[in-house]
Amino acid sequence: MKTLHEIWAESNARFEALLKGLYEDHGEPQGRLFKAMAYSLNAGGKRLRPFLVYLFCRACGGREEDADKAALALEMIHTYSLIHDDLPAMDDDDYRRGKLTNHKVYGEAMAILAGDGLLTDAFMTLASAPLPPERIVSCVRLLSQYAGPWGMVGGQALDMLSEERELSESEVRAIQTRKTGCLIKAACVLGAICGGGTREQLEAAERYADSLGLAFQVRDDMLDVIGSAEELGKAVGVDDKKNTFVRLWGLERCADLVEKETQKAVEALSVFTYSTYLEALAREMAVRTH
């Protein structure tokens, strides 16, 4: 039986092949825009969200090719959010995944447009998925909900609005569930829809995602304190004045929460016949160092 890392590497190789040449220069006058879009989209990273799309599609009896377009669309949206998050008006970061951030290479205006382009193109990509029309509609509706003002964008707004004051636990959770958790939930449920999952399986995918997303963000906050810039590919210690879980609870309680939420994610998988890699992934994310 293959290990999680072997399966993840195979998934990444498939996904990177889909990205190859996606925004090649075809002689269009807006070629610099396509280069800026490709620069961040091809910057690597864990590709966690596409991997989750594929795993849940397979867990529901689907094929990887059924999930390709959903995986691409989701990563486009995730990438656009990172481009905008790095801008001076937001987090003002110089590096992302060990590379200069988009606006440091292409300028602020082009970085904004690159994000806009990826966001818009994501829905064209998803609409062209080789799936029954009703599944495409469900996917588009779900991704719109989780990526927009009710989801990730709403979480970004709450995060920006909260910078000048300390937040309560419920307020920090409100940010996390939207800013980080919503795209992880989108990945899991999109995969289940692409694979033809039952209502019970879609609900289980949501529960898994809720717990995985919370554990992921808490671990992320911990790594900003205990991690290294070399492993993370970005500066550490930049969140010491932000409303993070570590600031709210401290490292020890955060570690306990990661363990608890990881176990809840694993328990949500009981409705799937084969979920070995989804369980292994949840446990891997709980102890990651980057």
Secondary structure, 3 states (H helix, E strand, C coil): CCCHHHHHHHHHHHHHHHHCCCCCCCCCCCHHHHHHHHHHHCCCCCCHHHHHHHHHHHHCCCCHHHHHHHHHHHHHHHHHHHHHHCCCCCCCCCEECCEECHHHHHCHHHHHHHHHHHHHHHHHHHHCCCCCHHHHHHHHHHHHHHHCCCCHHHHHHHHHHCCCCCCCHHHHHHHHHHHCHHHHHHHHHHHHHHCCCCHHHHHHHHHHHHHHHHHHHHHHHHHHHHCCHHHHCCCCCCCCCCCCHHHHHCHHHHHHHHHHHHHHHHHHHHHCCCCHHHHHHHHHHHCCCC
